[in-house]
Amino acid sequence: MQPPFRLFGAELSPYSVKVRSYLRYKGIAHTWIPRGPAAQAEFQKYAKLPLVPLIVGADDVAMQDSTPILERLEAAHPAPSITPDDPRAAFLSSLIEEYADEWLNKAMFHFRWAYEADQLWAAKRIVDMMTEGAPAPDRRPIEAAVRERMIGRLSFVGSNSLTGPFIERSFRRFADLLEAHLRGRPYLFGHRPALADFGVFGQVYELLSDPTPGGILRAHHPHVVDYVERMLEPEPQGEWDPPEALAPTLAPLLQSEVRVFLRWSAANAAAGDAPYTVDLDGAAFSQEPQKYAVKSLAAIREKYRAAKRDDLDALLGAEAAAVLAG
Ligand SMILES: N[C@@H](CCC(=O)N[C@@H](CS)C(=O)NCC(=O)O)C(=O)O
């Protein structure tokens, strides 16, 4: 038997729990290694960037970045596939994963570090990871330092006093649309999880674990809460739904939230190195460019070129299709 993969991750990292759920779904043997001091030397030996998740195989080959990690593992472990049979659904699954990684993450990070109750809870959990359960003489200054450092990073995802209300409205709309879609099926594309589910799960798992967004979800989105539970240990429950069956509740999500995300992403890519402002349905959204999203937009545009057809564009709506066409 192959020795298991070693997955260095953090419970508070959406991209780490995304990869962990994927490995569980595939039945790929792995050891989850929390990124604390005990793992630091080994982490540094393999990591090219100081980021989790980091996964190391039996061959000692290390991979970082959750999307290519899933793509490469999927090539080596094709069954059960996380790619819907229908090529339109397969593209939409990649697009919704991109939306989750690059846009839903704004809501996740914003709620965690903009509200006092959420800041205190997240800083406590991070210090728990740093101290690995060992009694710390006085944790308070460490928690205060973590809190201050992370609040300072809000601007990296574009959260500020002007964009905050927009990010929150966008999250609530997304949660309402996801709730409606999941009333009819256990996973985004039917009765088995697709790439998009792993991306969405990672972010929503974190949102559910924080007091403010978790409170919103628990009060109004019972199907989303069940979905997060299900995605922790996903199991196939049947077949993919055809796009025609998905359309009544998936097209509204694509034509509202995913469209707004793509408009932002196009502006982010066009901005170069300078801070920019983009009009998002009447709201001025200002931030510093996010470099990773420029690369991932180029990758999703490439996939769109291969998948493009009229009945895909009808699901996406004209504006989203135009952004994807570049
Ligand atoms: N695009 C990367 C993003 C990875 C990432 O941003 N990881 C964060 C945690 S979610 C991180 O490690 N930040 C540095 C730190 O926590 O020390 C992926 O999909 O894996």
PDBQT file of the ligand as one rigid body, heavy atoms in Angstrom, charges set to zero:
ROOT
HETATM    1  N1  LIG A 401      -4.863  30.056  -4.149  1.00  0.00    +0.000 N 
HETATM    2  C1  LIG A 401      -4.377  29.370  -2.960  1.00  0.00    +0.000 C 
HETATM    3  C2  LIG A 401      -4.643  30.222  -1.728  1.00  0.00    +0.000 C 
HETATM    4  C3  LIG A 401      -3.961  29.687  -0.479  1.00  0.00    +0.000 C 
HETATM    5  C4  LIG A 401      -4.060  30.680   0.678  1.00  0.00    +0.000 C 
HETATM    6  O1  LIG A 401      -4.368  31.868   0.477  1.00  0.00    +0.000 OA
HETATM    7  N2  LIG A 401      -3.809  30.174   1.898  1.00  0.00    +0.000 N 
HETATM    8  C5  LIG A 401      -3.887  31.010   3.092  1.00  0.00    +0.000 C 
HETATM    9  C6  LIG A 401      -4.841  30.411   4.100  1.00  0.00    +0.000 C 
HETATM   10  S1  LIG A 401      -6.468  30.264   3.459  1.00  0.00    +0.000 SA
HETATM   11  C7  LIG A 401      -2.537  31.045   3.792  1.00  0.00    +0.000 C 
HETATM   12  O2  LIG A 401      -1.844  30.057   3.878  1.00  0.00    +0.000 OA
HETATM   13  N3  LIG A 401      -2.134  32.238   4.300  1.00  0.00    +0.000 N 
HETATM   14  C8  LIG A 401      -0.897  32.414   5.004  1.00  0.00    +0.000 C 
HETATM   15  C9  LIG A 401      -0.962  32.009   6.416  1.00  0.00    +0.000 C 
HETATM   16  O3  LIG A 401      -2.067  31.674   6.887  1.00  0.00    +0.000 OA
HETATM   17  O4  LIG A 401       0.067  31.996   7.056  1.00  0.00    +0.000 OA
HETATM   18  C10 LIG A 401      -5.089  28.008  -2.874  1.00  0.00    +0.000 C 
HETATM   19  O5  LIG A 401      -6.135  27.820  -3.529  1.00  0.00    +0.000 OA
HETATM   20  O6  LIG A 401      -4.541  27.120  -2.225  1.00  0.00    +0.000 OA
ENDROOT
TORSDOF 0
